[in-house]
Amino acid sequence: MGNTGYLDAIQKELDRWTEEVSEKIKKHPERRPEFINTSGIPIKRLYTPIDFSGEAYLDELGFPGEYPFARGVQPSRRIQPALQILAGPRPDRAIRCL
């Protein structure tokens, strides 16, 4: 591909991001330890140009939970239930809000 320096930079950032996400996942585990598609192929947590090709990955897309938030604000790409967003960690508040 000819841009090994760029791919090395992505790998370095991916390693850093993976460590940070691992700590956050310890607090808020994912639904399953591994996700597999209907063909039986494991699905990675994050795909990067290392897996495909791309020129401006770090500048325009970045990592989940980090600026520019193109992949969402949660680093694990977890979607919060609407009531949790509305009331925070206390569901009794959500009922009062409704």
PLY file of the C-alpha trace (Angstrom):
ply
format ascii 1.0
element vertex 98
property float x
property float y
property float z
element edge 97
property int vertex1
property int vertex2
end_header
0.00 0.00 0.00
3.02 2.27 0.43
1.99 4.12 3.60
3.35 1.85 6.32
4.15 4.87 8.53
0.49 5.83 8.50
-0.62 2.29 9.28
1.96 2.09 12.08
0.49 5.29 13.57
-2.98 3.78 13.42
-1.73 0.57 15.07
-0.12 2.58 17.87
-3.35 4.55 18.46
-5.41 1.35 18.23
-3.27 -0.27 20.93
-3.69 2.79 23.18
-7.46 2.92 22.55
-7.85 -0.82 23.16
-6.21 -0.49 26.59
-8.51 2.41 27.54
-11.62 0.60 26.35
-10.63 -2.57 28.21
-10.69 -0.61 31.47
-14.10 0.87 30.69
-15.53 -2.49 29.67
-14.55 -3.89 33.07
-17.00 -1.39 34.61
-19.70 -1.78 31.94
-19.37 -5.21 30.30
-20.63 -5.86 26.82
-23.61 -8.14 26.26
-21.39 -10.98 25.05
-17.70 -11.76 25.31
-17.57 -12.26 21.52
-19.89 -11.33 18.65
-20.20 -13.65 15.66
-22.04 -12.98 12.41
-24.46 -15.41 10.79
-21.61 -16.99 8.82
-19.80 -17.86 12.04
-17.09 -15.23 11.57
-16.06 -13.32 14.73
-16.75 -9.58 14.54
-13.97 -7.29 15.75
-14.75 -4.47 18.16
-13.30 -1.94 15.74
-12.22 -2.04 12.11
-9.52 0.35 10.91
-7.58 0.97 7.68
-5.27 -1.78 8.92
-8.14 -4.11 8.05
-9.09 -2.26 4.84
-7.69 0.86 3.21
-8.14 4.55 3.90
-6.21 7.79 3.89
-7.61 10.15 6.53
-8.81 7.70 9.19
-7.27 9.39 12.25
-8.28 12.92 11.20
-11.80 12.31 9.91
-13.15 9.17 11.58
-11.07 8.47 14.68
-11.96 6.02 17.44
-15.29 5.51 19.21
-15.68 7.77 22.24
-13.10 10.25 20.97
-13.17 13.41 18.86
-14.69 13.87 16.26
-17.23 11.36 17.71
-18.09 10.04 14.24
-18.53 6.59 15.81
-20.50 7.73 18.84
-19.68 9.08 22.28
-19.39 5.71 24.04
-15.98 4.06 23.55
-17.56 0.61 23.59
-20.14 1.88 21.04
-22.79 0.93 23.59
-26.12 2.63 23.09
-27.71 3.81 26.31
-31.39 3.14 26.87
-33.52 6.28 26.54
-34.59 6.25 30.19
-31.00 6.02 31.35
-30.09 9.05 29.27
-33.12 10.90 30.62
-32.67 10.11 34.28
-29.11 8.90 34.68
-28.35 5.87 36.83
-31.53 6.23 38.94
-34.58 4.70 37.20
-36.94 6.06 39.85
-36.18 9.55 38.52
-37.14 8.48 35.01
-40.59 7.48 36.19
-41.05 10.88 37.83
-39.91 12.62 34.63
-42.55 10.84 32.59
0 1
1 2
2 3
3 4
4 5
5 6
6 7
7 8
8 9
9 10
10 11
11 12
12 13
13 14
14 15
15 16
16 17
17 18
18 19
19 20
20 21
21 22
22 23
23 24
24 25
25 26
26 27
27 28
28 29
29 30
30 31
31 32
32 33
33 34
34 35
35 36
36 37
37 38
38 39
39 40
40 41
41 42
42 43
43 44
44 45
45 46
46 47
47 48
48 49
49 50
50 51
51 52
52 53
53 54
54 55
55 56
56 57
57 58
58 59
59 60
60 61
61 62
62 63
63 64
64 65
65 66
66 67
67 68
68 69
69 70
70 71
71 72
72 73
73 74
74 75
75 76
76 77
77 78
78 79
79 80
80 81
81 82
82 83
83 84
84 85
85 86
86 87
87 88
88 89
89 90
90 91
91 92
92 93
93 94
94 95
95 96
96 97
